[in-house]
């Protein structure tokens, strides 16, 4: 989603205008993604190389490393450690969460699509467009852990400061793809599998 920058659209479509602040240190992440996409377009134009570009939101699942600084993984780590799940903001930032199985299924699905032009697809789950707090609350209910908020603590880990990164999936849905797991079951599966391994 970072190729779009901080976009005000409720659900960001593939045609949404980008709003990347080029002088922001983190913009190197978004720009490297945009450059890779442009190389695909250039190779298609010059050599006819067929390309499909997939834009994902936040992929999570039992394969996630617990050392990650992403908020959802911090929540998971808290729950697995038997701690309260801690929010260090209001938790109202909106994100597109996608279970890892569904991310892989989208990759395999789009490999079967035929097009002479470069095609770009957002990949998200319709019910995975939620706030950080909603994610924490679901995990809290599943793990029987209290969710607490302390906005006095300011973290400086270089994470995304975007308030909205919800991706519209209407284009990929029109090709026949659909997610297999809803947000509740995917968070539960992630927690239970991780818990069985610690």
N, C-alpha and C positions, 0 to 999 in steps of 0.2 A: 504493500500500500504506500510505502514511502515515496514512490515516484510521483505521487500526487501532491505531496507537501501537506500543508495545513489547509484543507478544503472545508468550506462551510456546508457543502451539500449534505443532506441527511444520509443518503446512501450514495457513495461515490461510484459513478459509472466509468466505463473505459474511455468515454469522451469528455469527462470532467476536465476543466482547465486546471493545470498544475499551479501550485503556489509554493514553490521551494525558495527559501531564503538562501541565496548562494553564499552569503558571508557567514552563515551559521556553521560552526565546526562540524556538526553532524551531517551537513549536506553532502559530504563526500560519500556517505552511504547511499543516499538517493541518487546522486549523480552517477555513481558507478553502475547502478541498476539501469538508469536511463541510457547510459552509453552502451551497455550490453544490448539493450533493446534496439538501439539505433544501428548497431553492427548487424543485427539480424535483418533489419530492413534494408540495409545497404547490400548485404550479400544476396538477398532475395532479388533486389533490383538489378544487380550486375551479373549474378551467376544463376539466378532462378532457384536458389536454395529455399525450399519450403520451411517455414518456421512458425511455431506456435508459441506465443509468449503467455505465461501464466503469472498472474499477480495475486499473491496470497496475502492474507492478513497474518494473524497470530496462530501458528500451528502449534498444537500441544498434544501431549499424550504420554504414555508410559515410557517412551523413548527419550523424553526430555531430561536433560542433565540437571540435577538439583543444585548445581553451583551457578546456574543462570541467574542473572540479575533481573529478569523479567518479572513483573508483578505477579502474574499467575503462578509462576514457579516458586516465588517467595511465599505465596499463600500455601501452596502444596507442601513446601518444606516446613512451614510452621505447623501445619496439621499433622504431618508425619512425625514431627518431633514432640507432639503432644502439647504444643503451645497454642495460645490464642492466635487467631489469624489477624495480622496487623495491616491496617491501611494507613498510609502516611499522607493521604490526601482525602478529599471528599469522596473519591472513587467514582466520580461522575464522567470520567473520560470514557468515550465509547470506542469499542474495539470489535473487530471481526475475528472471533475465535473459531478455529476449525480443527477437528480431531485428525490426527495424523493419518489414520486409515482413509478418511475422506480425501485428504490431500493427495495421497497416492492413487486413489481411484480416479480422481480428476486428471492426473497425469496420464494414466493408462487410457482413459476415455478419449482424451483429446488427441492422442497418438493415432486414433482410428479416423479422425476427421480429415477430409480432403479439401484443400484450398490452394490455389496458385499464389495467393497473396498472403502476406503475414497476417495472422489473426492474433488478437490480444483478448484474453479472458480474465476477468476477476474471478477468483475462486473463493467462495464463502458459503457458509450455511445460513439459511434464512433465520433460524432462531439463535444463531451464534453471534448476531450483532447485539452486543450487550455492554453494560458498563462494567468497570472493574469491580465495583461494589456488588453488582449482581453475581458476578463470578465468585467472589469471596463468600457471599451469602449461600450460594448453592453448595460450595465446598464445606462451609461451616455446618450446614444441615447434614450432609453426608458423613462428615467426620465427627460430628457432635462436638464441635469446637466453637467457642464464642468469637465473633468478629468484632474487633475494636478499632477505633479510628483515633489517630493522634496526628493532627496536621501540624503540630509544633515541630515535629521531626522533619527536617529537610534532607532528602537524599540527593547526592550528587554523583550519580553513576552513569551519566551520559545517555540515559534512556530517552525515548521519544516524549516530547512535551505536547504533541498534538492532542487536541481535545476530541477530535472525531476521526476515526479511521475505519468506518464501516463501509464495506464494499457491497455494491449491488451485484447480485449474481444472475440477473435476468438473461444476460447473453449466453452464458454457459448452460443455464437451465434450458434454454431454447434448443440446445443441441441434443438434449435427452439425458444429460447428467443430473444426478441428484445425490445429496448426501445420505449416508446410511444411518448416521447416529445423530440424535438430538443433543443439545448442549448438556442437559442433565445427565443423560446416560454416559456421555463421553467423559465428563468430569468424574463421575462415579467410577467408571472403568479405570481411568488414570489413577485415581486415589487407591483403589483396591489392589491393582497390580503393583503399584509402587510399594504399598504397605506390605504386600507379601514378600517383597524382595529385601526389605530392611530388617 
